[in-house]
Amino acid sequence: MHEQMALLVHLQDLDMMIKECSDPERKAELESQGFAMTGLESLRAAREKIAGSIEPRYLLLYERTAVKKGR
């Protein structure tokens, strides 16, 4: 279970990074602060890899919660 929790945290981090890179306003704000906002496809690929490592029941709960909370 501990490993699954760690994977879920990594997945959430990736989802937040993907969301920030996909939002034009947030992306511009972060770029103005000096952050490089590149590599969206790499983030998506990493997300798929991690999601594939999570037990389906936990992934389903995570995705339902994320949709419910608007993430």
All heavy atoms as an XYZ file, in Angstrom:
565
protein
N       0.819     -1.200      0.000
C       0.000      0.000      0.000
C       0.859      1.260      0.000
O       0.547      2.211     -0.675
C      -0.931     -0.035      1.219
C      -1.785      1.182      1.379
S      -2.939      1.329      0.024
C      -3.858      2.706      0.539
N       1.958      1.242      0.762
C       2.832      2.421      0.844
C       3.313      2.839     -0.546
O       3.322      4.028     -0.879
C       4.008      2.119      1.763
C       4.901      3.289      2.015
N       5.755      3.777      1.063
C       5.059      4.083      3.097
C       6.413      4.809      1.544
N       6.004      5.007      2.777
N       3.722      1.873     -1.342
C       4.200      2.168     -2.697
C       3.074      2.776     -3.546
O       3.301      3.718     -4.308
C       4.723      0.904     -3.370
C       5.211      1.138     -4.779
C       5.649     -0.132     -5.479
O       5.816     -1.166     -4.817
O       5.813     -0.069     -6.710
N       1.868      2.258     -3.392
C       0.728      2.776     -4.142
C       0.432      4.230     -3.767
O       0.120      5.046     -4.634
C      -0.513      1.901     -3.901
C      -0.395      0.508     -4.480
C      -0.334      0.513     -5.997
O      -1.255      0.947     -6.668
N       0.775      0.038     -6.532
N       0.552      4.529     -2.477
C       0.336      5.913     -2.034
C       1.376      6.844     -2.649
O       1.043      7.945     -3.090
C       0.391      6.004     -0.505
C      -0.766      5.342      0.170
S      -2.271      6.267     -0.096
C      -2.226      7.266      1.360
N       2.612      6.416     -2.674
C       3.680      7.230     -3.263
C       3.405      7.456     -4.751
O       3.592      8.576     -5.258
C       5.030      6.558     -3.061
N       2.952      6.418     -5.445
C       2.632      6.563     -6.863
C       1.468      7.534     -7.071
O       1.476      8.321     -8.018
C       2.313      5.196     -7.479
C       3.489      4.248     -7.638
C       3.008      2.856     -8.036
C       4.491      4.773     -8.655
N       0.474      7.479     -6.193
C      -0.655      8.408     -6.293
C      -0.218      9.852     -6.073
O      -0.701     10.764     -6.751
C      -1.751      8.022     -5.297
C      -2.559      6.785     -5.674
C      -3.377      6.308     -4.491
C      -3.453      7.056     -6.869
N       0.704     10.065     -5.167
C       1.233     11.417     -4.938
C       1.989     11.897     -6.173
O       1.820     13.042     -6.612
C       2.127     11.461     -3.675
C       2.863     12.789     -3.578
C       1.291     11.214     -2.431
N       2.791     11.025     -6.762
C       3.510     11.387     -7.996
C       2.518     11.702     -9.114
O       2.712     12.659     -9.872
C       4.447     10.264     -8.435
C       5.630     10.071     -7.552
N       6.542     11.065     -7.272
C       6.058      8.988     -6.871
C       7.473     10.604     -6.460
N       7.193      9.341     -6.199
N       1.468     10.903     -9.200
C       0.453     11.126    -10.231
C      -0.215     12.487    -10.035
O      -0.409     13.236    -10.996
C      -0.583     10.007    -10.191
C      -1.611     10.014    -11.310
C      -0.946      9.757    -12.666
C      -2.675      8.965    -11.059
N      -0.536     12.818     -8.804
C      -1.152     14.114     -8.521
C      -0.207     15.259     -8.889
O      -0.631     16.260     -9.474
C      -1.544     14.211     -7.054
C      -2.221     15.523     -6.719
C      -2.548     15.641     -5.243
O      -1.982     14.959     -4.405
N      -3.471     16.523     -4.932
N       1.066     15.105     -8.563
C       2.047     16.137     -8.919
C       2.097     16.328    -10.439
O       2.113     17.460    -10.929
C       3.433     15.769     -8.398
C       3.554     15.885     -6.885
O       2.677     16.509     -6.249
O       4.530     15.328     -6.338
N       2.133     15.223    -11.161
C       2.162     15.310    -12.625
C       0.891     15.959    -13.164
O       0.942     16.780    -14.078
C       2.364     13.922    -13.241
C       3.777     13.371    -13.129
C       3.798     11.896    -13.499
C       4.722     14.150    -14.029
N      -0.248     15.593    -12.603
C      -1.504     16.197    -13.049
C      -1.500     17.703    -12.836
O      -1.978     18.460    -13.693
C      -2.694     15.563    -12.322
C      -3.056     14.196    -12.878
O      -2.624     13.854    -13.996
O      -3.793     13.461    -12.178
N      -0.960     18.151    -11.724
C      -0.887     19.591    -11.469
C       0.059     20.280    -12.457
O      -0.238     21.373    -12.954
C      -0.449     19.867    -10.035
C      -1.489     19.471     -8.992
S      -3.116     20.229     -9.233
C      -2.714     21.953     -9.039
N       1.191     19.653    -12.746
C       2.136     20.234    -13.707
C       1.516     20.288    -15.102
O       1.671     21.288    -15.820
C       3.436     19.445    -13.722
C       4.285     19.676    -12.500
S       5.911     18.908    -12.618
C       5.536     17.273    -12.006
N       0.810     19.236    -15.480
C       0.148     19.209    -16.790
C      -0.907     20.306    -16.859
O      -1.017     21.020    -17.861
C      -0.463     17.817    -17.060
C       0.655     16.804    -17.288
C      -1.423     17.862    -18.244
C       0.202     15.351    -17.280
N      -1.666     20.461    -15.800
C      -2.703     21.494    -15.757
C      -2.088     22.881    -15.895
O      -2.588     23.718    -16.640
C      -3.485     21.383    -14.452
C      -4.637     22.359    -14.350
C      -5.413     22.157    -13.060
C      -6.549     23.157    -12.957
N      -7.310     22.981    -11.720
N      -0.992     23.121    -15.187
C      -0.342     24.432    -15.254
C       0.245     24.704    -16.634
O       0.180     25.830    -17.126
C       0.721     24.552    -14.175
C       0.130     24.683    -12.790
C       1.157     24.796    -11.689
O       2.341     24.449    -11.904
O       0.779     25.232    -10.590
N       0.807     23.689    -17.261
C       1.376     23.867    -18.602
C       0.292     24.058    -19.660
O       0.541     24.649    -20.705
C       2.231     22.658    -18.983
S       3.829     22.614    -18.184
N      -0.904     23.542    -19.386
C      -2.002     23.618    -20.348
C      -2.826     24.894    -20.220
O      -3.564     25.250    -21.132
C      -2.929     22.405    -20.170
O      -2.219     21.209    -20.381
N      -2.722     25.573    -19.107
C      -3.483     26.802    -18.865
C      -2.652     28.000    -19.331
O      -1.625     28.318    -18.725
C      -3.795     26.922    -17.373
C      -4.571     28.178    -17.014
O      -4.886     28.984    -17.917
O      -4.870     28.350    -15.816
N      -3.086     28.673    -20.407
C      -2.283     29.776    -20.961
C      -1.957     30.885    -19.949
O      -0.839     31.395    -19.931
C      -3.146     30.317    -22.096
C      -4.071     29.214    -22.446
C      -4.299     28.444    -21.180
N      -2.920     31.253    -19.117
C      -2.671     32.315    -18.139
C      -1.649     31.884    -17.089
O      -0.733     32.630    -16.754
C      -3.971     32.726    -17.458
C      -4.907     33.499    -18.354
C      -6.187     33.901    -17.656
O      -6.201     33.975    -16.411
O      -7.178     34.154    -18.360
N      -1.827     30.679    -16.574
C      -0.895     30.169    -15.555
C       0.487     29.966    -16.152
O       1.499     30.267    -15.515
C      -1.433     28.861    -14.956
C      -0.591     28.312    -13.867
C      -0.659     29.183    -12.611
N       0.090     28.517    -11.561
C       0.821     29.134    -10.672
N       0.878     30.443    -10.650
N       1.481     28.469     -9.765
N       0.523     29.473    -17.377
C       1.798     29.257    -18.062
C       2.548     30.585    -18.226
O       3.740     30.664    -17.934
C       1.555     28.614    -19.430
C       2.805     28.297    -20.189
C       2.481     27.620    -21.505
C       3.747     27.358    -22.279
N       3.495     26.711    -23.572
N       1.843     31.623    -18.655
C       2.474     32.935    -18.829
C       2.979     33.475    -17.499
O       4.078     34.040    -17.425
C       1.485     33.906    -19.461
N       2.189     33.286    -16.447
C       2.592     33.757    -15.116
C       3.873     33.055    -14.656
O       4.800     33.704    -14.162
C       1.468     33.487    -14.116
C       1.787     33.907    -12.706
C       0.676     33.537    -11.727
O      -0.441     33.223    -12.156
O       0.955     33.567    -10.515
N       3.923     31.752    -14.832
C       5.104     31.000    -14.401
C       6.323     31.317    -15.256
O       7.442     31.405    -14.747
C       4.809     29.499    -14.402
C       3.826     29.037    -13.322
C       3.387     27.603    -13.567
C       4.447     29.186    -11.944
N       6.113     31.524    -16.552
C       7.228     31.902    -17.425
C       7.779     33.269    -17.039
O       8.995     33.478    -17.076
C       6.784     31.889    -18.890
C       6.625     30.501    -19.445
C       6.096     30.468    -20.860
O       5.368     31.402    -21.273
O       6.386     29.485    -21.554
N       6.902     34.175    -16.622
C       7.364     35.510    -16.215
C       8.185     35.446    -14.930
O       8.964     36.350    -14.644
C       6.178     36.465    -16.035
O       5.444     36.140    -14.866
N       8.015     34.356    -14.169
C       8.786     34.155    -12.944
C      10.079     33.378    -13.211
O      10.819     33.069    -12.283
C       7.940     33.408    -11.914
C       6.741     34.186    -11.446
C       5.836     33.377    -10.536
O       6.120     32.241    -10.180
N       4.711     33.973    -10.163
N      10.317     33.042    -14.484
C      11.562     32.379    -14.855
C      11.487     30.874    -15.006
O      12.507     30.221    -15.207
N      10.286     30.297    -14.906
C      10.146     28.850    -15.069
C      10.006     28.503    -16.544
O       9.263     29.163    -17.274
C       8.917     28.330    -14.313
C       9.045     28.414    -12.824
C       8.498     29.479    -12.122
C       9.718     27.425    -12.118
C       8.613     29.567    -10.744
C       9.846     27.502    -10.744
C       9.295     28.574    -10.052
N      10.710     27.468    -16.977
C      10.585     26.982    -18.344
C       9.367     26.070    -18.412
O       9.268     25.104    -17.665
C      11.831     26.208    -18.758
N       8.438     26.402    -19.272
C       7.191     25.639    -19.354
C       7.178     24.808    -20.638
O       6.349     24.980    -21.513
C       5.993     26.599    -19.302
C       5.942     27.449    -18.047
S       5.850     26.487    -16.528
C       4.213     25.857    -16.613
N       8.119     23.895    -20.716
C       8.214     23.018    -21.877
C       8.096     21.573    -21.409
O       8.136     21.291    -20.215
C       9.561     23.208    -22.593
O      10.617     22.914    -21.675
C       9.727     24.632    -23.103
N       7.950     20.673    -22.357
C       7.945     19.254    -22.017
C       6.582     18.691    -21.664
O       6.487     17.697    -20.948
N       5.517     19.305    -22.163
C       4.170     18.835    -21.851
C       3.984     17.372    -22.268
O       3.406     16.581    -21.515
C       3.122     19.734    -22.517
C       1.661     19.411    -22.245
C       1.361     19.419    -20.755
C       0.755     20.396    -22.980
N       4.493     17.007    -23.415
C       4.348     15.622    -23.872
C       5.119     14.654    -22.977
O       4.660     13.545    -22.716
C       4.788     15.484    -25.332
C       3.847     16.164    -26.307
C       2.394     15.741    -26.145
O       2.124     14.528    -26.038
O       1.526     16.629    -26.127
N       6.248     15.084    -22.474
C       7.014     14.244    -21.539
C       6.250     14.051    -20.237
O       6.259     12.959    -19.659
C       8.376     14.868    -21.247
O       9.155     14.924    -22.407
N       5.591     15.111    -19.777
C       4.784     15.003    -18.568
C       3.631     14.030    -18.767
O       3.345     13.202    -17.905
C       4.230     16.375    -18.163
C       5.229     17.390    -17.642
C       4.548     18.755    -17.477
C       5.838     16.937    -16.328
N       2.992     14.119    -19.921
C       1.873     13.207    -20.212
C       2.348     11.764    -20.310
O       1.662     10.851    -19.825
C       1.168     13.633    -21.487
C       0.364     14.904    -21.311
C      -0.389     15.280    -22.557
N      -1.223     16.445    -22.293
C      -1.469     17.389    -23.181
N      -0.972     17.311    -24.403
N      -2.241     18.413    -22.869
N       3.498     11.556    -20.907
C       4.047     10.196    -21.007
C       4.392      9.645    -19.630
O       4.114      8.474    -19.322
C       5.281     10.188    -21.917
N       4.977     10.483    -18.783
C       5.308     10.057    -17.420
C       4.039      9.744    -16.637
O       3.994      8.777    -15.870
C       6.115     11.148    -16.713
N       3.000     10.530    -16.864
C       1.728     10.284    -16.178
C       1.167      8.918    -16.569
O       0.698      8.156    -15.726
C       0.710     11.373    -16.507
C      -0.548     11.232    -15.672
C      -1.767     11.876    -16.289
N      -2.889     11.869    -15.373
C      -3.654     10.810    -15.134
N      -3.412      9.659    -15.727
N      -4.659     10.879    -14.286
N       1.195      8.622    -17.852
C       0.682      7.330    -18.321
C       1.475      6.168    -17.730
O       0.896      5.149    -17.338
C       0.708      7.268    -19.844
C      -0.307      8.170    -20.508
C      -1.736      7.889    -20.063
O      -2.138      6.711    -20.037
O      -2.444      8.853    -19.720
N       2.772      6.343    -17.646
C       3.619      5.289    -17.089
C       3.283      5.044    -15.612
O       3.135      3.900    -15.177
C       5.095      5.672    -17.244
C       6.046      4.618    -16.752
C       7.488      5.030    -16.991
C       8.431      3.973    -16.447
N       9.823      4.335    -16.648
N       3.168      6.118    -14.852
C       2.860      5.981    -13.425
C       1.443      5.447    -13.232
O       1.216      4.570    -12.401
C       3.072      7.313    -12.683
C       4.578      7.596    -12.593
C       2.445      7.281    -11.293
C       4.943      8.912    -11.989
N       0.498      5.955    -14.002
C      -0.883      5.480    -13.882
C      -0.962      3.982    -14.166
O      -1.741      3.272    -13.529
C      -1.794      6.258    -14.831
N      -0.132      3.502    -15.067
C      -0.105      2.077    -15.387
C       0.460      1.222    -14.262
O       0.269      0.005    -14.244
N       1.148      1.853    -13.325
C       1.747      1.136    -12.195
C       0.848      1.117    -10.959
O       1.162      0.440     -9.984
C       3.080      1.785    -11.817
O       3.970      1.761    -12.895
N      -0.229      1.859    -11.020
C      -1.130      1.950     -9.864
C      -2.232      0.901     -9.998
O      -2.783      0.704    -11.086
C      -1.742      3.364     -9.771
C      -0.631      4.400     -9.555
C      -2.779      3.441     -8.657
C      -1.084      5.833     -9.648
N      -2.542      0.260     -8.882
C      -3.615     -0.731     -8.885
C      -4.903     -0.062     -9.372
O      -5.215      1.061     -8.960
C      -3.832     -1.298     -7.485
C      -2.710     -2.194     -7.022
C      -2.971     -2.782     -5.642
O      -4.146     -3.045     -5.311
O      -1.993     -2.966     -4.914
N      -5.638     -0.742    -10.258
C      -6.836     -0.132    -10.851
C      -7.836      0.429     -9.841
O      -8.412      1.493    -10.076
C      -7.453     -1.281    -11.654
C      -6.300     -2.148    -12.004
C      -5.368     -2.063    -10.818
N      -8.035     -0.232     -8.723
C      -9.017      0.270     -7.755
C      -8.588      1.614     -7.172
O      -9.413      2.502     -6.953
C      -9.277     -0.739     -6.649
C      -8.063     -1.047     -5.797
C      -8.356     -2.121     -4.784
N      -7.129     -2.526     -4.120
C      -7.095     -3.066     -2.935
N      -8.215     -3.298     -2.274
N      -5.962     -3.406     -2.397
N      -7.290      1.780     -6.926
C      -6.802      3.047     -6.390
C      -6.822      4.138     -7.458
O      -7.143      5.299     -7.185
C      -5.397      2.905     -5.817
C      -5.321      1.957     -4.661
C      -4.367      0.942     -4.623
C      -6.200      2.042     -3.580
C      -4.288      0.055     -3.562
C      -6.131      1.161     -2.517
C      -5.175      0.173     -2.511
O      -5.112     -0.698     -1.463
N      -6.476      3.762     -8.683
C      -6.487      4.728     -9.780
C      -7.903      5.228    -10.032
O      -8.116      6.430    -10.232
C      -5.900      4.101    -11.042
C      -5.770      5.014    -12.250
C      -4.884      6.212    -11.948
C      -5.221      4.238    -13.440
N      -8.865      4.331     -9.998
C     -10.259      4.720    -10.203
C     -10.723      5.690     -9.117
O     -11.355      6.716     -9.412
C     -11.157      3.479    -10.222
C     -12.646      3.727    -10.450
C     -12.883      4.375    -11.798
C     -13.412      2.422    -10.346
N     -10.390      5.397     -7.871
C     -10.755      6.304     -6.779
C     -10.100      7.669     -6.947
O     -10.721      8.716     -6.736
C     -10.358      5.703     -5.431
C     -11.219      4.540     -4.950
C     -10.578      3.885     -3.727
C     -12.617      5.011     -4.626
N      -8.823      7.669     -7.321
C      -8.104      8.925     -7.537
C      -8.773      9.745     -8.638
O      -9.023     10.944     -8.480
C      -6.642      8.655     -7.901
C      -5.941      9.891     -8.388
C      -5.463     10.841     -7.492
C      -5.789     10.139     -9.750
C      -4.854     12.001     -7.934
C      -5.185     11.299    -10.202
C      -4.716     12.223     -9.300
O      -4.116     13.381     -9.746
N      -9.054      9.095     -9.773
C      -9.627      9.816    -10.904
C     -11.026     10.328    -10.598
O     -11.378     11.442    -10.992
C      -9.595      8.943    -12.151
C      -8.167      8.763    -12.641
C      -8.043      7.864    -13.853
O      -9.000      7.137    -14.185
O      -6.959      7.882    -14.462
N     -11.819      9.558     -9.888
C     -13.148     10.030     -9.492
C     -13.041     11.245     -8.579
O     -13.786     12.216     -8.722
C     -13.913      8.922     -8.772
C     -14.470      7.886     -9.684
C     -15.269      6.882     -8.877
N     -15.804      5.845     -9.721
C     -16.373      4.749     -9.275
N     -16.488      4.544     -7.955
N     -16.837      3.844    -10.101
N     -12.135     11.177     -7.626
C     -11.940     12.299     -6.704
C     -11.434     13.529     -7.447
O     -11.891     14.651     -7.179
C     -10.970     11.908     -5.587
O     -11.483     10.762     -4.912
C     -10.783     13.038     -4.592
N     -10.509     13.339     -8.350
C      -9.951     14.456     -9.110
C     -11.029     15.159     -9.928
O     -11.085     16.395     -9.978
C      -8.822     13.966    -10.013
N     -11.901     14.388    -10.549
C     -12.987     14.976    -11.339
C     -13.967     15.703    -10.419
O     -14.388     16.830    -10.708
C     -13.715     13.889    -12.163
C     -15.020     14.419    -12.756
C     -12.816     13.357    -13.257
N     -14.293     15.074     -9.315
C     -15.243     15.663     -8.360
C     -14.725     16.982     -7.800
O     -15.477     17.924     -7.598
C     -15.503     14.672     -7.239
C     -16.607     15.055     -6.302
C     -16.858     13.955     -5.298
C     -17.988     14.296     -4.363
N     -18.239     13.224     -3.389
N     -13.419     17.052     -7.545
C     -12.806     18.246     -6.971
C     -12.366     19.253     -8.027
O     -11.797     20.288     -7.709
C     -11.594     17.864     -6.101
C     -11.938     16.968     -4.933
C     -12.775     17.686     -3.912
C     -13.048     16.795     -2.732
N     -13.868     17.435     -1.732
N     -12.575     18.922     -9.305
C     -12.216     19.845    -10.378
C     -10.736     19.928    -10.672
O     -10.239     20.952    -11.083
N     -10.025     18.844    -10.441
C      -8.579     18.848    -10.682
C      -8.230     18.145    -11.933
O      -8.697     17.361    -12.516
C      -7.860     18.204     -9.497
C      -8.026     19.030     -8.262
C      -7.241     18.469     -7.105
N      -7.492     19.293     -5.951
C      -7.732     18.827     -4.749
N      -7.731     17.551     -4.526
N      -7.952     19.632     -3.768
